[in-house]
Amino acid sequence: MKEIGGYFGLDQFISKPYHNNMIELNTGRNALIYVVKSKKIKKVYLPFFLCDSVTKILDKHIVEYEYYHIDKKFMPVFNKTLKDEEYLYVVNYYGQINDDQIMVLKEKYHYIIVDNTQAFFQKPISGIDTIYSCRKFFGVPDGSYLSTNSILAEELDEDKSSTRMDHILGRFEGQASDFYNDFQANDEFLGLLPLKRMSKLTSNILGAID
């Protein structure tokens, strides 16, 4: 039931997000866990050149992983045949891996997850699990998009972001350096968050960004 009276809250902005018809979640690392749980993945192959937030979330959920190398063009150097419950985690570094290259990887390895954390504006390819992180491109405290054909049979709570906005609002009216500690604290806190749906606040902001 929605309360009325007292004072006005944040307005509902226009709702025109860049990515439509995707699963909206609270963090990129939890988007990976959504895929892992929905597809019952037992093992993930990760590139050595990768943020430790991915390994931490896999450790937290007791998912096995193994590392592989990449070449000078950021493409996987990987010669194993994947089993049904094993996936190759492909990071689209700096948006350098195009759709044709992703399709080659899909045809070669079959079971791949594409991390488009560094390529927000590259549209997903149908049938390929693809993860996006919103806060790596925009002034939001959290949020991720997931393109997948696999639906998790689990009811997810909705996240709340109002207490994680200090560094965003502070930078808007002041200097980033004055709020960098708040940013770091938020970054650490995100690693502790369980898998949830994107907050109304983050979704509202994203829908209004040109």
PyMOL commands that place a pseudoatom at each C-alpha (Angstrom):
pseudoatom trace, name=CA, resn=MET, resi=1, chain=A, elem=C, hetatm=0, pos=[0.000, 0.000, 0.000]
pseudoatom trace, name=CA, resn=LYS, resi=2, chain=A, elem=C, hetatm=0, pos=[1.476, 3.376, -1.007]
pseudoatom trace, name=CA, resn=GLU, resi=3, chain=A, elem=C, hetatm=0, pos=[1.489, 6.127, 1.588]
pseudoatom trace, name=CA, resn=ILE, resi=4, chain=A, elem=C, hetatm=0, pos=[0.248, 9.617, 0.746]
pseudoatom trace, name=CA, resn=GLY, resi=5, chain=A, elem=C, hetatm=0, pos=[0.822, 12.989, 2.376]
pseudoatom trace, name=CA, resn=GLY, resi=6, chain=A, elem=C, hetatm=0, pos=[3.628, 14.371, 4.526]
pseudoatom trace, name=CA, resn=TYR, resi=7, chain=A, elem=C, hetatm=0, pos=[6.121, 15.310, 1.809]
pseudoatom trace, name=CA, resn=PHE, resi=8, chain=A, elem=C, hetatm=0, pos=[7.102, 14.476, -1.739]
pseudoatom trace, name=CA, resn=GLY, resi=9, chain=A, elem=C, hetatm=0, pos=[9.513, 11.678, -2.550]
pseudoatom trace, name=CA, resn=LEU, resi=10, chain=A, elem=C, hetatm=0, pos=[11.722, 11.222, -5.599]
pseudoatom trace, name=CA, resn=ASP, resi=11, chain=A, elem=C, hetatm=0, pos=[9.707, 11.527, -8.795]
pseudoatom trace, name=CA, resn=GLN, resi=12, chain=A, elem=C, hetatm=0, pos=[9.282, 8.644, -11.189]
pseudoatom trace, name=CA, resn=PHE, resi=13, chain=A, elem=C, hetatm=0, pos=[11.534, 9.601, -14.097]
pseudoatom trace, name=CA, resn=ILE, resi=14, chain=A, elem=C, hetatm=0, pos=[10.973, 8.648, -17.716]
pseudoatom trace, name=CA, resn=SER, resi=15, chain=A, elem=C, hetatm=0, pos=[11.510, 4.942, -18.185]
pseudoatom trace, name=CA, resn=LYS, resi=16, chain=A, elem=C, hetatm=0, pos=[13.620, 4.428, -21.304]
pseudoatom trace, name=CA, resn=PRO, resi=17, chain=A, elem=C, hetatm=0, pos=[16.570, 2.239, -20.292]
pseudoatom trace, name=CA, resn=TYR, resi=18, chain=A, elem=C, hetatm=0, pos=[19.109, 1.348, -22.966]
pseudoatom trace, name=CA, resn=HIS, resi=19, chain=A, elem=C, hetatm=0, pos=[18.662, -2.385, -22.344]
pseudoatom trace, name=CA, resn=ASN, resi=20, chain=A, elem=C, hetatm=0, pos=[15.108, -3.719, -22.426]
pseudoatom trace, name=CA, resn=ASN, resi=21, chain=A, elem=C, hetatm=0, pos=[13.625, -7.153, -21.793]
pseudoatom trace, name=CA, resn=MET, resi=22, chain=A, elem=C, hetatm=0, pos=[16.499, -8.285, -19.605]
pseudoatom trace, name=CA, resn=ILE, resi=23, chain=A, elem=C, hetatm=0, pos=[16.641, -9.606, -16.072]
pseudoatom trace, name=CA, resn=GLU, resi=24, chain=A, elem=C, hetatm=0, pos=[17.445, -6.681, -13.766]
pseudoatom trace, name=CA, resn=LEU, resi=25, chain=A, elem=C, hetatm=0, pos=[19.623, -7.655, -10.795]
pseudoatom trace, name=CA, resn=ASN, resi=26, chain=A, elem=C, hetatm=0, pos=[21.532, -5.853, -8.064]
pseudoatom trace, name=CA, resn=THR, resi=27, chain=A, elem=C, hetatm=0, pos=[25.168, -6.596, -9.040]
pseudoatom trace, name=CA, resn=GLY, resi=28, chain=A, elem=C, hetatm=0, pos=[27.159, -8.013, -11.939]
pseudoatom trace, name=CA, resn=ARG, resi=29, chain=A, elem=C, hetatm=0, pos=[28.721, -10.708, -9.791]
pseudoatom trace, name=CA, resn=ASN, resi=30, chain=A, elem=C, hetatm=0, pos=[25.267, -11.819, -8.677]
pseudoatom trace, name=CA, resn=ALA, resi=31, chain=A, elem=C, hetatm=0, pos=[24.193, -11.936, -12.314]
pseudoatom trace, name=CA, resn=LEU, resi=32, chain=A, elem=C, hetatm=0, pos=[26.855, -14.619, -12.735]
pseudoatom trace, name=CA, resn=ILE, resi=33, chain=A, elem=C, hetatm=0, pos=[25.447, -16.502, -9.752]
pseudoatom trace, name=CA, resn=TYR, resi=34, chain=A, elem=C, hetatm=0, pos=[21.978, -16.288, -11.315]
pseudoatom trace, name=CA, resn=VAL, resi=35, chain=A, elem=C, hetatm=0, pos=[23.312, -18.087, -14.408]
pseudoatom trace, name=CA, resn=VAL, resi=36, chain=A, elem=C, hetatm=0, pos=[25.258, -20.594, -12.310]
pseudoatom trace, name=CA, resn=LYS, resi=37, chain=A, elem=C, hetatm=0, pos=[22.219, -21.486, -10.219]
pseudoatom trace, name=CA, resn=SER, resi=38, chain=A, elem=C, hetatm=0, pos=[19.655, -21.484, -13.027]
pseudoatom trace, name=CA, resn=LYS, resi=39, chain=A, elem=C, hetatm=0, pos=[21.816, -23.693, -15.273]
pseudoatom trace, name=CA, resn=LYS, resi=40, chain=A, elem=C, hetatm=0, pos=[23.262, -25.796, -12.442]
pseudoatom trace, name=CA, resn=ILE, resi=41, chain=A, elem=C, hetatm=0, pos=[26.835, -24.994, -13.491]
pseudoatom trace, name=CA, resn=LYS, resi=42, chain=A, elem=C, hetatm=0, pos=[29.471, -26.927, -11.548]
pseudoatom trace, name=CA, resn=LYS, resi=43, chain=A, elem=C, hetatm=0, pos=[32.664, -25.359, -12.926]
pseudoatom trace, name=CA, resn=VAL, resi=44, chain=A, elem=C, hetatm=0, pos=[33.618, -22.069, -14.565]
pseudoatom trace, name=CA, resn=TYR, resi=45, chain=A, elem=C, hetatm=0, pos=[36.815, -21.412, -16.543]
pseudoatom trace, name=CA, resn=LEU, resi=46, chain=A, elem=C, hetatm=0, pos=[38.070, -17.872, -15.890]
pseudoatom trace, name=CA, resn=PRO, resi=47, chain=A, elem=C, hetatm=0, pos=[40.770, -15.752, -17.544]
pseudoatom trace, name=CA, resn=PHE, resi=48, chain=A, elem=C, hetatm=0, pos=[43.795, -14.926, -15.360]
pseudoatom trace, name=CA, resn=PHE, resi=49, chain=A, elem=C, hetatm=0, pos=[43.267, -11.243, -16.247]
pseudoatom trace, name=CA, resn=LEU, resi=50, chain=A, elem=C, hetatm=0, pos=[40.190, -10.702, -14.089]
pseudoatom trace, name=CA, resn=CYS, resi=51, chain=A, elem=C, hetatm=0, pos=[38.927, -8.759, -11.073]
pseudoatom trace, name=CA, resn=ASP, resi=52, chain=A, elem=C, hetatm=0, pos=[38.897, -10.893, -7.908]
pseudoatom trace, name=CA, resn=SER, resi=53, chain=A, elem=C, hetatm=0, pos=[35.235, -10.049, -7.264]
pseudoatom trace, name=CA, resn=VAL, resi=54, chain=A, elem=C, hetatm=0, pos=[34.318, -12.932, -9.579]
pseudoatom trace, name=CA, resn=THR, resi=55, chain=A, elem=C, hetatm=0, pos=[36.408, -15.523, -7.763]
pseudoatom trace, name=CA, resn=LYS, resi=56, chain=A, elem=C, hetatm=0, pos=[35.161, -14.273, -4.390]
pseudoatom trace, name=CA, resn=ILE, resi=57, chain=A, elem=C, hetatm=0, pos=[31.523, -14.751, -5.374]
pseudoatom trace, name=CA, resn=LEU, resi=58, chain=A, elem=C, hetatm=0, pos=[32.262, -18.214, -6.790]
pseudoatom trace, name=CA, resn=ASP, resi=59, chain=A, elem=C, hetatm=0, pos=[34.084, -19.146, -3.572]
pseudoatom trace, name=CA, resn=LYS, resi=60, chain=A, elem=C, hetatm=0, pos=[31.123, -17.882, -1.563]
pseudoatom trace, name=CA, resn=HIS, resi=61, chain=A, elem=C, hetatm=0, pos=[28.759, -20.169, -3.478]
pseudoatom trace, name=CA, resn=ILE, resi=62, chain=A, elem=C, hetatm=0, pos=[31.246, -23.059, -3.575]
pseudoatom trace, name=CA, resn=VAL, resi=63, chain=A, elem=C, hetatm=0, pos=[31.547, -23.163, -7.362]
pseudoatom trace, name=CA, resn=GLU, resi=64, chain=A, elem=C, hetatm=0, pos=[34.690, -24.733, -8.800]
pseudoatom trace, name=CA, resn=TYR, resi=65, chain=A, elem=C, hetatm=0, pos=[36.800, -22.650, -11.183]
pseudoatom trace, name=CA, resn=GLU, resi=66, chain=A, elem=C, hetatm=0, pos=[40.019, -22.907, -13.148]
pseudoatom trace, name=CA, resn=TYR, resi=67, chain=A, elem=C, hetatm=0, pos=[42.067, -20.271, -14.968]
pseudoatom trace, name=CA, resn=TYR, resi=68, chain=A, elem=C, hetatm=0, pos=[43.027, -19.925, -18.630]
pseudoatom trace, name=CA, resn=HIS, resi=69, chain=A, elem=C, hetatm=0, pos=[45.218, -17.511, -20.599]
pseudoatom trace, name=CA, resn=ILE, resi=70, chain=A, elem=C, hetatm=0, pos=[44.234, -14.938, -23.222]
pseudoatom trace, name=CA, resn=ASP, resi=71, chain=A, elem=C, hetatm=0, pos=[46.182, -13.858, -26.302]
pseudoatom trace, name=CA, resn=LYS, resi=72, chain=A, elem=C, hetatm=0, pos=[47.251, -10.355, -27.381]
pseudoatom trace, name=CA, resn=LYS, resi=73, chain=A, elem=C, hetatm=0, pos=[43.817, -9.742, -28.880]
pseudoatom trace, name=CA, resn=PHE, resi=74, chain=A, elem=C, hetatm=0, pos=[42.093, -10.647, -25.571]
pseudoatom trace, name=CA, resn=MET, resi=75, chain=A, elem=C, hetatm=0, pos=[40.745, -13.906, -26.996]
pseudoatom trace, name=CA, resn=PRO, resi=76, chain=A, elem=C, hetatm=0, pos=[40.754, -17.110, -24.910]
pseudoatom trace, name=CA, resn=VAL, resi=77, chain=A, elem=C, hetatm=0, pos=[43.633, -19.552, -25.285]
pseudoatom trace, name=CA, resn=PHE, resi=78, chain=A, elem=C, hetatm=0, pos=[41.622, -22.613, -24.350]
pseudoatom trace, name=CA, resn=ASN, resi=79, chain=A, elem=C, hetatm=0, pos=[41.778, -26.123, -25.790]
pseudoatom trace, name=CA, resn=LYS, resi=80, chain=A, elem=C, hetatm=0, pos=[39.552, -28.171, -23.516]
pseudoatom trace, name=CA, resn=THR, resi=81, chain=A, elem=C, hetatm=0, pos=[36.173, -29.663, -24.402]
pseudoatom trace, name=CA, resn=LEU, resi=82, chain=A, elem=C, hetatm=0, pos=[33.558, -28.409, -21.985]
pseudoatom trace, name=CA, resn=LYS, resi=83, chain=A, elem=C, hetatm=0, pos=[31.143, -30.737, -20.271]
pseudoatom trace, name=CA, resn=ASP, resi=84, chain=A, elem=C, hetatm=0, pos=[27.446, -29.882, -19.890]
pseudoatom trace, name=CA, resn=GLU, resi=85, chain=A, elem=C, hetatm=0, pos=[27.985, -28.381, -16.427]
pseudoatom trace, name=CA, resn=GLU, resi=86, chain=A, elem=C, hetatm=0, pos=[31.122, -26.406, -17.343]
pseudoatom trace, name=CA, resn=TYR, resi=87, chain=A, elem=C, hetatm=0, pos=[31.199, -22.914, -18.836]
pseudoatom trace, name=CA, resn=LEU, resi=88, chain=A, elem=C, hetatm=0, pos=[33.842, -20.646, -20.314]
pseudoatom trace, name=CA, resn=TYR, resi=89, chain=A, elem=C, hetatm=0, pos=[33.690, -17.128, -18.855]
pseudoatom trace, name=CA, resn=VAL, resi=90, chain=A, elem=C, hetatm=0, pos=[34.613, -14.696, -21.638]
pseudoatom trace, name=CA, resn=VAL, resi=91, chain=A, elem=C, hetatm=0, pos=[35.465, -11.119, -20.649]
pseudoatom trace, name=CA, resn=ASN, resi=92, chain=A, elem=C, hetatm=0, pos=[34.914, -8.536, -23.372]
pseudoatom trace, name=CA, resn=TYR, resi=93, chain=A, elem=C, hetatm=0, pos=[37.898, -6.402, -22.402]
pseudoatom trace, name=CA, resn=TYR, resi=94, chain=A, elem=C, hetatm=0, pos=[37.396, -2.720, -23.269]
pseudoatom trace, name=CA, resn=GLY, resi=95, chain=A, elem=C, hetatm=0, pos=[34.676, -3.777, -25.742]
pseudoatom trace, name=CA, resn=GLN, resi=96, chain=A, elem=C, hetatm=0, pos=[37.330, -5.219, -28.091]
pseudoatom trace, name=CA, resn=ILE, resi=97, chain=A, elem=C, hetatm=0, pos=[35.583, -8.538, -28.798]
pseudoatom trace, name=CA, resn=ASN, resi=98, chain=A, elem=C, hetatm=0, pos=[32.937, -8.044, -31.485]
pseudoatom trace, name=CA, resn=ASP, resi=99, chain=A, elem=C, hetatm=0, pos=[29.800, -10.078, -32.174]
pseudoatom trace, name=CA, resn=ASP, resi=100, chain=A, elem=C, hetatm=0, pos=[31.431, -12.177, -34.890]
pseudoatom trace, name=CA, resn=GLN, resi=101, chain=A, elem=C, hetatm=0, pos=[34.212, -13.208, -32.533]
pseudoatom trace, name=CA, resn=ILE, resi=102, chain=A, elem=C, hetatm=0, pos=[31.693, -14.046, -29.815]
pseudoatom trace, name=CA, resn=MET, resi=103, chain=A, elem=C, hetatm=0, pos=[29.801, -16.251, -32.258]
pseudoatom trace, name=CA, resn=VAL, resi=104, chain=A, elem=C, hetatm=0, pos=[33.037, -18.061, -33.134]
pseudoatom trace, name=CA, resn=LEU, resi=105, chain=A, elem=C, hetatm=0, pos=[33.581, -18.745, -29.427]
pseudoatom trace, name=CA, resn=LYS, resi=106, chain=A, elem=C, hetatm=0, pos=[29.999, -19.933, -29.050]
pseudoatom trace, name=CA, resn=GLU, resi=107, chain=A, elem=C, hetatm=0, pos=[30.315, -22.337, -31.985]
pseudoatom trace, name=CA, resn=LYS, resi=108, chain=A, elem=C, hetatm=0, pos=[33.652, -23.640, -30.740]
pseudoatom trace, name=CA, resn=TYR, resi=109, chain=A, elem=C, hetatm=0, pos=[32.929, -24.060, -27.021]
pseudoatom trace, name=CA, resn=HIS, resi=110, chain=A, elem=C, hetatm=0, pos=[29.086, -24.089, -26.922]
pseudoatom trace, name=CA, resn=TYR, resi=111, chain=A, elem=C, hetatm=0, pos=[28.911, -23.223, -23.203]
pseudoatom trace, name=CA, resn=ILE, resi=112, chain=A, elem=C, hetatm=0, pos=[30.010, -19.629, -22.716]
pseudoatom trace, name=CA, resn=ILE, resi=113, chain=A, elem=C, hetatm=0, pos=[29.105, -16.658, -20.531]
pseudoatom trace, name=CA, resn=VAL, resi=114, chain=A, elem=C, hetatm=0, pos=[29.992, -13.211, -21.896]
pseudoatom trace, name=CA, resn=ASP, resi=115, chain=A, elem=C, hetatm=0, pos=[31.008, -10.524, -19.419]
pseudoatom trace, name=CA, resn=ASN, resi=116, chain=A, elem=C, hetatm=0, pos=[30.130, -7.167, -21.025]
pseudoatom trace, name=CA, resn=THR, resi=117, chain=A, elem=C, hetatm=0, pos=[30.990, -5.186, -17.899]
pseudoatom trace, name=CA, resn=GLN, resi=118, chain=A, elem=C, hetatm=0, pos=[33.347, -3.092, -20.051]
pseudoatom trace, name=CA, resn=ALA, resi=119, chain=A, elem=C, hetatm=0, pos=[31.013, -3.012, -23.061]
pseudoatom trace, name=CA, resn=PHE, resi=120, chain=A, elem=C, hetatm=0, pos=[27.665, -1.738, -21.807]
pseudoatom trace, name=CA, resn=PHE, resi=121, chain=A, elem=C, hetatm=0, pos=[26.418, -0.554, -25.206]
pseudoatom trace, name=CA, resn=GLN, resi=122, chain=A, elem=C, hetatm=0, pos=[27.176, -3.802, -27.059]
pseudoatom trace, name=CA, resn=LYS, resi=123, chain=A, elem=C, hetatm=0, pos=[23.858, -5.571, -27.450]
pseudoatom trace, name=CA, resn=PRO, resi=124, chain=A, elem=C, hetatm=0, pos=[23.635, -9.218, -26.347]
pseudoatom trace, name=CA, resn=ILE, resi=125, chain=A, elem=C, hetatm=0, pos=[23.466, -12.060, -28.831]
pseudoatom trace, name=CA, resn=SER, resi=126, chain=A, elem=C, hetatm=0, pos=[20.375, -14.233, -28.554]
pseudoatom trace, name=CA, resn=GLY, resi=127, chain=A, elem=C, hetatm=0, pos=[21.096, -17.536, -26.856]
pseudoatom trace, name=CA, resn=ILE, resi=128, chain=A, elem=C, hetatm=0, pos=[24.319, -16.377, -25.192]
pseudoatom trace, name=CA, resn=ASP, resi=129, chain=A, elem=C, hetatm=0, pos=[24.295, -15.541, -21.487]
pseudoatom trace, name=CA, resn=THR, resi=130, chain=A, elem=C, hetatm=0, pos=[25.543, -11.948, -21.210]
pseudoatom trace, name=CA, resn=ILE, resi=131, chain=A, elem=C, hetatm=0, pos=[26.229, -9.841, -18.122]
pseudoatom trace, name=CA, resn=TYR, resi=132, chain=A, elem=C, hetatm=0, pos=[26.278, -6.034, -17.828]
pseudoatom trace, name=CA, resn=SER, resi=133, chain=A, elem=C, hetatm=0, pos=[27.296, -3.845, -14.879]
pseudoatom trace, name=CA, resn=CYS, resi=134, chain=A, elem=C, hetatm=0, pos=[25.521, -0.490, -14.662]
pseudoatom trace, name=CA, resn=ARG, resi=135, chain=A, elem=C, hetatm=0, pos=[27.745, 1.323, -12.172]
pseudoatom trace, name=CA, resn=LYS, resi=136, chain=A, elem=C, hetatm=0, pos=[30.837, 0.892, -14.357]
pseudoatom trace, name=CA, resn=PHE, resi=137, chain=A, elem=C, hetatm=0, pos=[29.254, 3.324, -16.833]
pseudoatom trace, name=CA, resn=PHE, resi=138, chain=A, elem=C, hetatm=0, pos=[26.745, 5.435, -14.896]
pseudoatom trace, name=CA, resn=GLY, resi=139, chain=A, elem=C, hetatm=0, pos=[26.254, 7.232, -11.600]
pseudoatom trace, name=CA, resn=VAL, resi=140, chain=A, elem=C, hetatm=0, pos=[24.318, 4.511, -9.816]
pseudoatom trace, name=CA, resn=PRO, resi=141, chain=A, elem=C, hetatm=0, pos=[25.365, 2.645, -6.653]
pseudoatom trace, name=CA, resn=ASP, resi=142, chain=A, elem=C, hetatm=0, pos=[24.625, -0.835, -8.001]
pseudoatom trace, name=CA, resn=GLY, resi=143, chain=A, elem=C, hetatm=0, pos=[22.650, -2.664, -10.675]
pseudoatom trace, name=CA, resn=SER, resi=144, chain=A, elem=C, hetatm=0, pos=[23.203, -5.125, -13.480]
pseudoatom trace, name=CA, resn=TYR, resi=145, chain=A, elem=C, hetatm=0, pos=[21.435, -6.518, -16.517]
pseudoatom trace, name=CA, resn=LEU, resi=146, chain=A, elem=C, hetatm=0, pos=[21.450, -10.158, -17.509]
pseudoatom trace, name=CA, resn=SER, resi=147, chain=A, elem=C, hetatm=0, pos=[20.491, -11.532, -20.906]
pseudoatom trace, name=CA, resn=THR, resi=148, chain=A, elem=C, hetatm=0, pos=[19.708, -15.237, -20.604]
pseudoatom trace, name=CA, resn=ASN, resi=149, chain=A, elem=C, hetatm=0, pos=[17.166, -17.811, -21.715]
pseudoatom trace, name=CA, resn=SER, resi=150, chain=A, elem=C, hetatm=0, pos=[17.363, -19.543, -18.350]
pseudoatom trace, name=CA, resn=ILE, resi=151, chain=A, elem=C, hetatm=0, pos=[14.955, -18.541, -15.593]
pseudoatom trace, name=CA, resn=LEU, resi=152, chain=A, elem=C, hetatm=0, pos=[15.828, -19.166, -11.960]
pseudoatom trace, name=CA, resn=ALA, resi=153, chain=A, elem=C, hetatm=0, pos=[13.037, -20.964, -10.126]
pseudoatom trace, name=CA, resn=GLU, resi=154, chain=A, elem=C, hetatm=0, pos=[13.478, -18.831, -7.045]
pseudoatom trace, name=CA, resn=GLU, resi=155, chain=A, elem=C, hetatm=0, pos=[11.651, -15.743, -5.821]
pseudoatom trace, name=CA, resn=LEU, resi=156, chain=A, elem=C, hetatm=0, pos=[14.108, -12.869, -5.462]
pseudoatom trace, name=CA, resn=ASP, resi=157, chain=A, elem=C, hetatm=0, pos=[13.745, -9.973, -3.060]
pseudoatom trace, name=CA, resn=GLU, resi=158, chain=A, elem=C, hetatm=0, pos=[14.131, -6.440, -4.362]
pseudoatom trace, name=CA, resn=ASP, resi=159, chain=A, elem=C, hetatm=0, pos=[17.280, -4.606, -3.317]
pseudoatom trace, name=CA, resn=LYS, resi=160, chain=A, elem=C, hetatm=0, pos=[17.256, -1.172, -1.630]
pseudoatom trace, name=CA, resn=SER, resi=161, chain=A, elem=C, hetatm=0, pos=[19.800, 1.484, -2.670]
pseudoatom trace, name=CA, resn=SER, resi=162, chain=A, elem=C, hetatm=0, pos=[18.858, 4.644, -0.761]
pseudoatom trace, name=CA, resn=THR, resi=163, chain=A, elem=C, hetatm=0, pos=[21.592, 4.142, 1.873]
pseudoatom trace, name=CA, resn=ARG, resi=164, chain=A, elem=C, hetatm=0, pos=[24.273, 3.650, -0.784]
pseudoatom trace, name=CA, resn=MET, resi=165, chain=A, elem=C, hetatm=0, pos=[23.929, 6.987, -2.585]
pseudoatom trace, name=CA, resn=ASP, resi=166, chain=A, elem=C, hetatm=0, pos=[26.299, 9.210, -0.556]
pseudoatom trace, name=CA, resn=HIS, resi=167, chain=A, elem=C, hetatm=0, pos=[29.214, 9.040, -2.987]
pseudoatom trace, name=CA, resn=ILE, resi=168, chain=A, elem=C, hetatm=0, pos=[26.919, 9.556, -5.991]
pseudoatom trace, name=CA, resn=LEU, resi=169, chain=A, elem=C, hetatm=0, pos=[25.056, 12.573, -4.604]
pseudoatom trace, name=CA, resn=GLY, resi=170, chain=A, elem=C, hetatm=0, pos=[28.177, 13.967, -2.957]
pseudoatom trace, name=CA, resn=ARG, resi=171, chain=A, elem=C, hetatm=0, pos=[30.109, 13.997, -6.200]
pseudoatom trace, name=CA, resn=PHE, resi=172, chain=A, elem=C, hetatm=0, pos=[27.208, 15.666, -7.984]
pseudoatom trace, name=CA, resn=GLU, resi=173, chain=A, elem=C, hetatm=0, pos=[27.401, 18.667, -5.670]
pseudoatom trace, name=CA, resn=GLY, resi=174, chain=A, elem=C, hetatm=0, pos=[31.050, 18.468, -4.626]
pseudoatom trace, name=CA, resn=GLN, resi=175, chain=A, elem=C, hetatm=0, pos=[34.374, 16.791, -5.374]
pseudoatom trace, name=CA, resn=ALA, resi=176, chain=A, elem=C, hetatm=0, pos=[34.816, 13.089, -6.095]
pseudoatom trace, name=CA, resn=SER, resi=177, chain=A, elem=C, hetatm=0, pos=[37.890, 12.934, -3.836]
pseudoatom trace, name=CA, resn=ASP, resi=178, chain=A, elem=C, hetatm=0, pos=[35.803, 14.001, -0.832]
pseudoatom trace, name=CA, resn=PHE, resi=179, chain=A, elem=C, hetatm=0, pos=[33.570, 10.966, -1.209]
pseudoatom trace, name=CA, resn=TYR, resi=180, chain=A, elem=C, hetatm=0, pos=[36.026, 8.358, -2.480]
pseudoatom trace, name=CA, resn=ASN, resi=181, chain=A, elem=C, hetatm=0, pos=[36.066, 6.552, 0.870]
pseudoatom trace, name=CA, resn=ASP, resi=182, chain=A, elem=C, hetatm=0, pos=[32.288, 6.221, 0.633]
pseudoatom trace, name=CA, resn=PHE, resi=183, chain=A, elem=C, hetatm=0, pos=[32.693, 4.785, -2.866]
pseudoatom trace, name=CA, resn=GLN, resi=184, chain=A, elem=C, hetatm=0, pos=[35.214, 2.208, -1.602]
pseudoatom trace, name=CA, resn=ALA, resi=185, chain=A, elem=C, hetatm=0, pos=[32.965, 1.262, 1.305]
pseudoatom trace, name=CA, resn=ASN, resi=186, chain=A, elem=C, hetatm=0, pos=[30.060, 0.753, -1.085]
pseudoatom trace, name=CA, resn=ASP, resi=187, chain=A, elem=C, hetatm=0, pos=[32.249, -1.357, -3.353]
pseudoatom trace, name=CA, resn=GLU, resi=188, chain=A, elem=C, hetatm=0, pos=[33.162, -3.648, -0.460]
pseudoatom trace, name=CA, resn=PHE, resi=189, chain=A, elem=C, hetatm=0, pos=[29.569, -3.829, 0.726]
pseudoatom trace, name=CA, resn=LEU, resi=190, chain=A, elem=C, hetatm=0, pos=[28.353, -4.943, -2.713]
pseudoatom trace, name=CA, resn=GLY, resi=191, chain=A, elem=C, hetatm=0, pos=[30.475, -8.062, -2.364]
pseudoatom trace, name=CA, resn=LEU, resi=192, chain=A, elem=C, hetatm=0, pos=[28.369, -9.077, 0.638]
pseudoatom trace, name=CA, resn=LEU, resi=193, chain=A, elem=C, hetatm=0, pos=[24.990, -8.628, -1.027]
pseudoatom trace, name=CA, resn=PRO, resi=194, chain=A, elem=C, hetatm=0, pos=[22.887, -11.710, -1.770]
pseudoatom trace, name=CA, resn=LEU, resi=195, chain=A, elem=C, hetatm=0, pos=[21.295, -12.185, -5.170]
pseudoatom trace, name=CA, resn=LYS, resi=196, chain=A, elem=C, hetatm=0, pos=[18.404, -9.732, -5.471]
pseudoatom trace, name=CA, resn=ARG, resi=197, chain=A, elem=C, hetatm=0, pos=[16.420, -7.840, -8.080]
pseudoatom trace, name=CA, resn=MET, resi=198, chain=A, elem=C, hetatm=0, pos=[17.556, -4.350, -9.038]
pseudoatom trace, name=CA, resn=SER, resi=199, chain=A, elem=C, hetatm=0, pos=[16.312, -1.634, -6.684]
pseudoatom trace, name=CA, resn=LYS, resi=200, chain=A, elem=C, hetatm=0, pos=[13.542, 0.766, -7.719]
pseudoatom trace, name=CA, resn=LEU, resi=201, chain=A, elem=C, hetatm=0, pos=[15.929, 3.677, -7.197]
pseudoatom trace, name=CA, resn=THR, resi=202, chain=A, elem=C, hetatm=0, pos=[18.640, 2.345, -9.497]
pseudoatom trace, name=CA, resn=SER, resi=203, chain=A, elem=C, hetatm=0, pos=[16.074, 1.330, -12.117]
pseudoatom trace, name=CA, resn=ASN, resi=204, chain=A, elem=C, hetatm=0, pos=[14.503, 4.789, -11.980]
pseudoatom trace, name=CA, resn=ILE, resi=205, chain=A, elem=C, hetatm=0, pos=[17.835, 6.536, -12.548]
pseudoatom trace, name=CA, resn=LEU, resi=206, chain=A, elem=C, hetatm=0, pos=[18.872, 4.222, -15.382]
pseudoatom trace, name=CA, resn=GLY, resi=207, chain=A, elem=C, hetatm=0, pos=[15.584, 4.764, -17.170]
pseudoatom trace, name=CA, resn=ALA, resi=208, chain=A, elem=C, hetatm=0, pos=[16.218, 8.508, -17.342]
pseudoatom trace, name=CA, resn=ILE, resi=209, chain=A, elem=C, hetatm=0, pos=[19.814, 8.499, -18.642]
pseudoatom trace, name=CA, resn=ASP, resi=210, chain=A, elem=C, hetatm=0, pos=[20.280, 9.591, -22.252]
for i in range(1, 210): cmd.bond("trace and resi %d" % i, "trace and resi %d" % (i + 1))
show_as sticks, trace
zoom trace
